Amino acid sequence: MDTATVSTKYQVVIPSRVRRALGIRPGQKVQVIPYNGRIELIPLGSIKRLRGFLKGIDTMVEREPDRS
């Protein structure tokens, strides 16, 4: 288990092993979420990486009559 120290400026360095495992790069944004007494950091991907991730999805689903 890796640990980090909070600096006097409230900064935290993410351990290198965790950065490598999650592919976190310098300048990348992370979402900070307080959850049940802990802090969760969620790496945010770029919009460019999301391009095409729904390719091939079936858009011909049945809809309710009021949704046409």
C-alpha positions in Angstrom: 0.0 0.0 0.0 1.3 3.4 -1.0 1.1 6.5 1.2 1.3 10.2 0.5 1.9 13.2 2.7 -0.2 16.4 2.6 2.1 19.5 2.3 1.7 22.8 4.1 -0.1 24.0 0.8 -2.4 21.0 1.0 -0.8 19.3 -2.0 -0.5 15.6 -2.4 1.9 13.7 -4.7 0.3 10.6 -6.2 2.8 7.7 -5.8 4.6 6.8 -9.1 3.3 3.2 -9.0 -0.3 4.4 -8.9 0.3 7.0 -11.6 1.8 4.3 -13.9 -1.0 1.8 -13.2 -3.7 4.3 -14.0 -1.8 6.1 -16.8 -2.0 9.5 -15.1 0.0 12.1 -17.0 1.3 15.6 -15.8 -1.4 18.2 -16.3 -4.2 15.6 -16.4 -7.3 16.6 -14.3 -8.7 14.3 -11.6 -12.1 14.6 -10.0 -11.9 14.9 -6.2 -14.8 13.3 -4.3 -15.3 13.0 -0.6 -17.0 9.7 0.1 -17.7 8.0 3.5 -14.8 9.7 5.3 -12.3 9.2 2.5 -11.1 11.0 -0.6 -11.5 9.5 -4.0 -9.5 10.8 -7.0 -11.0 9.9 -10.4 -8.8 10.4 -13.4 -10.6 12.4 -16.1 -9.9 11.3 -19.7 -9.8 13.7 -22.6 -12.7 14.2 -24.9 -10.5 13.1 -27.8 -10.0 9.6 -26.2 -13.8 9.2 -25.9 -14.3 9.7 -29.7 -15.9 6.7 -31.2 -16.4 4.7 -28.0 -20.1 4.2 -28.9 -19.3 3.1 -32.5 -21.6 0.2 -33.5 -24.2 0.8 -30.7 -27.7 -0.2 -31.6 -29.7 3.0 -31.7 -32.9 1.3 -33.0 -34.4 0.7 -29.5 -38.2 0.7 -28.8 -39.2 4.0 -27.4 -42.2 5.0 -25.3 -45.0 6.7 -27.4 -44.3 10.1 -25.8 -40.6 9.9 -26.7 -40.7 10.0 -30.5 
